[in-house]
Amino acid sequence: MNVSLQNIDKVSALLTVKLEKADYQEQVDKSLKNLRHKVQMPGFRKGMVPASLVKKLYGKSVMAEEVNKILSDAVYKYIQENKVNILGEPLPNEDKQPEVDFDTMEEFEFLFDIALAPEFTVNVADVKKMDYYNIEVTDEMVDNQVKMYTQRNGKYEQVTEYADNDMLKGLLAELDAEGNTKEGGIQVEGAVMMPSYMKNDEQKARFATAKVNDVITFNPHAAWDGNAAELASLLKIDKEAAADMKSDFSFQVQEITRFVPGDLTQEIFDQVFGKDAVKTEDEFRAKVKESIAQQFAADSDYKFLIDMRKALMEKVGKLEFPDALLKRVMLLNNQDKGEKFVDENYDKSIEELTWHLIKEQLVKANDIKVEQADIAAMAKTATRAQFAQYGMLNVPDDVLENYSKEMLKKKESVEGLVNRVVEAKLTAALKQQVKLDVKPVSVADFNKMFE
């Protein structure tokens, strides 16, 4: 066997593999022998079909299969041992490949087109300074988070006067053109609604000073902008009828229900941060603010890495790629989408490939490695972040462990976690190598940066 590589230009090469009979015959004979023991054919006991007949019937396909196995191993072994930095997969050459006939030939030559990664050097020192956005945690954010916790221990109370977000229950009756209860019209006993959800401000305002036993006239169609689903639910009719229902209605208020948040107690402190971790409201609010800041820190790091990517790609400049060959690879991987998809997405693909190559250099330069413990820790971090979105900050370790173990069972999840570990370690390393211009920013202005 002979394997050789010929550079066509800086970013493409031709890999040639020459196979002689001695390279594959032993494996072919072994496969035919194993096949003979399995073949069943009329007139012969299992395993007793003559070897010559097995060879005649299956020799060509077995040879093709074994040659392809040896060929594949030879190609990838050569690439690995010679540290050929390829892009994508080796592709059979379409122009110079000699004809292959397993019936008549004993020696074979296979040619492969190889896309080579461009040679370049990325230097982080070229980026003198980088903005780092520190998202401000406002008192309003803390208030909202604290309110969410107190609502867990809240309760519903009956009140006599309406306030925004209260729920009303009463008798709903359709009116005629003169404003009287319509004979045979729609009436709903125990109708429930929340005026704060009305779309029309003028209709909503009619309930602003409502008290128990008041009778209020309003127009449901105007109140909910003719939303058939809302009207059907309120009036207990089907959507088709609701769409045409534009009558005024009277609403006699029978009950006003208000949700009252609970008090901040030691029980809530313990539920959120663990037993006796905080003792006072001030300590609790400080810990809540710290937790929000930690969540924002991940967003700040994400933005930093995006900006570093842009800066480093500008410093590296446009790289040379074997476009025709890479488009073949892309088309091969997206056969169902066709050439139009390749043409429309190739530039974006090259942009992502460029960053991938830059990141590879950075990872190597900073000696970044991913251990199993890193992946497990990132799974816990991701799980903890998911719970934190719902205000659950003190999730027991055994719960986190169980959720993260489920995550680690999925291949795509593990691949995503590995990438997150790499980016987290890379971000930490890069933040130490450039001067950070820390800029406080509101969450609203920070989010605008992604629009």
N, C-alpha and C positions, 0 to 999 in steps of 0.2 A: 504494500500500500504506500502511496505517495500523496502527501497533501502539501500544497503550496499556495502562497498568497501573492498576487500581483496587484500593486497599487495602480489604479487607473488615473486618479488624481488625488488631491488632498483629502477628499471626503468619500471616496468610493474605491472598491477593490474587487478583484475577481478571485474567488477561491476555487481551486481545482483539486479534485480528489480522483486518483487513479487506483482502481481495484484490479488485482489479478485473481486467478482462480484459487490460489492458495489462501487468499484473504478470507474467502467465504465458504469454500467447499466443505470444510470440517463441520461448520455450523449447519449447512444445508443437509449433509448426510445425517447429522444428529436429529434434526427436525423431521426428516423423512422417516427415520427409524421410529421416533416417538409417534408419528402419525400412523405408521403401519399397525401399531398396537391398538389404535382406536378405530380404524376404518372398518366399517361393516359393508359387505358386498355379497350379493346372492352367489351361492355356490362355494363360499369359503366361510370357515369359522372365524369368529372375531379374533383379530390379531394374526391370522394365518394367510392373509392376502399376500401374494408374491411381491417381493421388494421391487422387482422390475415393473410390475403393473402399477404399484403405488407411485413409482417415479414417473412413469409415463403419464399417469393421470394428474398428478399434483406437482411434479418436479418444477415446472415453470413458475407456478404461483409461489411455491415455497422458496425458490431461488430469489424471486423478486422481493418477497417479504424479508428474507434474511439480508439481502444486499442493502435494502433500505434501512434496516436496523443498524448495520455496520456503518453505512454511510452517515446516518444521523449522529451516531456516536463519534465518528471520526471528525465530523465538522465541529461539533461542540467541544470536543476534547482539544482540538487545535486552537479554537478561539480562546478557550480557558487557559491553556498552557502558555500561549503566546501573548496573553493579555491584550487581545484585539478589542478595542473599545467600539463595539458595534451599536447601531441603532436599529431597533426592530428585529426582524428575523431574516436569516439568509434566504434569498429568493432564487429559484432556478433561473439560470440565464436564458433569455428568450432568443438570442441571436446566434451564439456560438456552440450551444449544446449539441454534441454529436448524437446521432440516432442510437437508441438502445433497443436491442433485440435479445431477449433472454432465451430464445430458441436456438440461436446460432452463435451468439457471442459468449466468450469466456472472460474477456477483459473489458472493463468499462471505465469511462471517463465522465465525470459529472462536474458541471460548472455552476457556481453560485455567485450571484451579485451580492456584495456586502456594502451596506451603508455605514460609513465610519463617522464617529463623533468628531466634530471640529476641534482642533487644538487651540486653546486659549487659556489665559490666566486671569482669575478674578482676585482683586486686591481690595479688601475691606477698607484699608487705610486711605484709599482714594475718596471715600465718603467722609468728609471732614466733620459734618454735623448733621443730626437728624432730629426732626420734631418728634416729641413724645407727648401725646395728649392724655392729661390726667383728668378723668371725668369727675366733676364735682358732685358730691353727695349732698343734696339739699335737705333742709329741715322738712320740706313737704314730702320728699321720698321717705324719710324716716317716719313721718306721721302716717303716711299711707300704709307702710309696712306694719307699724304698730296697730293701726286700726284693723288691719286684716287679722292680726292675732286676737284682738279683743272680740272681733265678730264671732270667733269660734265659740266663745262662751256667752254670746249674746242671747236675747230672747225677744219674743213678740209680745207687745202689750197693746191693750185696747185704750184708745184715747178719744177725746171728744172733738178736737179741732184738727183739721188737716194740715200737714206740712209736706214739703217736697219728699218724694220717694215713699210716702205712705201708701197703703193698699186700701181701697174702698170696696165695700160690699153693700149691695142694696137692690132695690126694685127698678128694673129698666123697662120703660114703656114707650111704645111708638106714639107720636103725636100726629094729629091731622093738620090741615092747612091753617086752621084757626088756633092751633096750639092746645087743643084738647086731646085727651087720651083717645086714640083712634079705636073705634069699635072693630073688633076682630083683628086688630093690629098685633104686632109682636110684643110680647111681654116676657121678661126673663126674671124670675125670682132668684135671689142670691147671686146676682151678677157680680163678678169680681173684675176690677181694673185698677191700673196704676196710671193716673193722669200724667205723671212725669215722663211716661213713654210715648205720649201723644206727639205727633209730628207737627201739629199746627199750634203755634204759641197762643193765638187768640182763644182757641177752644180750651187749651190747657189752663189759661188764666181764669176761666169760669169756676174752676175748682179751688182756686188759691185760698179762699176764706171759708171753705166748706166746713159745716159742723154736722154732727149726728142729727138726723131728722130733717135736714135741709133737703129741698127739692131743686135740682139744677137742670136747666134745659141746655142741651148741647147737640151737636150734629156729629155722630160717629164717623160718617163718610169723610167729613172735612177734618175731623180730629186725627184720623190715621191716613190721610191722603189717599183714600179710596183703596187701601190695601185689602184685597178680598179675603186673604187668609186671616188677618187680624179681625175683620168685621164678622166673618163666619164664626170665629171662635167666641167672640163677645155676644153676638145675637143668636147663637145656636141655630144657624141656618147654613145651607150649603153655599159653596163659593160662588156658584153661578148667580144665585139670588142675591148674595151679599154685594156683588159688583154693581148691581142696579139699585141698591137700597140707599137712598139719599135723604130720607126723612129725618126730622128732628126727633129727639127722644128726651124724655124726662128721666132723671135718676134720683130716687129717694135714698139718701144716705142712711143706712142702718148701722153700719159698723165702720170704724176707722182703725186700722191695725198698723202699728209702727214697730220696726225692728230697732231694738236698743242694744248697742254693743255692751259687752261685759266690762268689768273693771280690770285694770292691770293688777294681777295678783301674783303671789309667789308661785302658784300653780302654773300660770302661763310662763313665768320666767323659767321654771324647771322644764316645762314641755319643750320650749324652744332651744334652750342652751344647755340643758342638763341640770341635775339637782344641785342647787346652791351655787351654781356658777355665777349668778348675779343675785343681788339682794335688794336693789332699789330700782326705781323707775329710771333714774339718771344712768345707772350702770346698764340697764336693759337697753335704753335708747342708744348708748354709746356702742354696745355690742352689735345692735342692729345696723348702725351706721358702718361699723367695721365690716360686717358681712356683705353689705351692699357694695362697699369699696372693693372688696375682694372679687366680687363678680365683675365689676367694671374693669379691674386690672387685666383680666383675661381679654376683654374687648380692646383695651389700650395696646396690649402686646400684639394682638391680631392686626390692628391698624399699623403698628410699627413695622411688622414684618412685610405688610403690603407695600409700605413706603420704601423699605430697604430693598425689596425686590425691584421696584421701579428704578431706584437710584443705581443699583448694581447692574441692571440690564442696560441702562444708559451708558454706564462706564465701559461695559464689555463691548457694546455696539452690535451691529448686525453681523451675525455669524453666517458662514457659508455652509449650506446643506446640499446633499444630493437630491434635489427636489423631485426629479422624475422617479427616482427609486423609492423615496419616502411616500410619494403619492400612490405607487403600486402597493406598498405595505398597507397604507391607510385604506385603499380600496379593497384589499384582501380581507381586512378586518371589518369592513362595512359593506359587504357584497349586497346586502338587502337594500342599502340606501343609494348605491350607484355613484357614478362619477360626479354628478351635480353636487351631491353632499360633500365629496372630497374637495371640489373646487371652492365651495362656499366656506368650508371650515378649515382649509389647509393652513392659512395664515395664523389663525388662532391656535392651531395645533403646534405650529412652529414656535409660537410665543411661549406656550406651556413647556415645550421641549427645551427651549433655551433656558428657562428658569430651572427646569429639572437638572440640567447639566451644571448650571451655576451652583445649585443647592448641593449637588453631589460633591463638588469641589470644596464647598464650605464645610460640609459634614466631615469630609476626610481631613481637612486642614485643622478642624477643631477637635478631632479625635472623638467624634460623637458616636456612641454605641448604644444599642437598644437591648436591654436585658429583659428576661421574662418578668422580673420584679417590676420593671418600669411599666410594662404593658398592664400588669395587674393593678398597679397604682393608678394608672391613667383611667382604667375601667372604673375604679372606685370614684375618681375625681369626676368623671362624666356622669356617673350615677348620682353622686352627691349634688351636682349642678342641676340635674333634672328635678330632684326633690326640692332644691332651693327655689326653683321657679314657682313652686306652690307654697313657698313660705315654710317648708319643712327643713329646718336647719340642724336639728338634733336627731338625725336618723341613726338608730343603733347600728353598730359595726356589723352585726350578724345579718341585718337586712341589706346593708350595702354589699356585703360579701356575696349574698345569694343572688342579688340582682346583677352584680358584676360578673359572676360565674356564668350566668345565662348569656351575657353579652359575649364572653370569651368562647362560647361554643360555636359562634357563627364566624365563618372565615372572613366575610366582608367586614364584620365588626372589628375583628383583630387587625386586618389591614388598615382600617381607618385609625385604630388606636396607635398602631406603630407610627403612622404618619404624624399623628398628633404629638407623640413623644419626641420624634425627631424635630418637629417644628418648635416645640416648647424648649428643648435643649438648645437648638440653634438660636432662637430668639434671645435666650438668656446669655449665650456667648456673644452674640452681636451687640447686645446692649452694653457689654463691657468694653467693646472695641471702638465705639464711636462716641462722640460727644453728644449727649442728649440735651436738647433745648426743651425742657419741660414746660408745657403750656396748659394751664387749667382751662377747661372747656365744659360747657353745659351739655347734658345728654342730648338735648335737641340739636345743638350745633354739631355735636359729634355725629349724630345720625345723618345729618345733612351731607356729611362728607362721603356718604355711600350712595347718595341719590344720583 
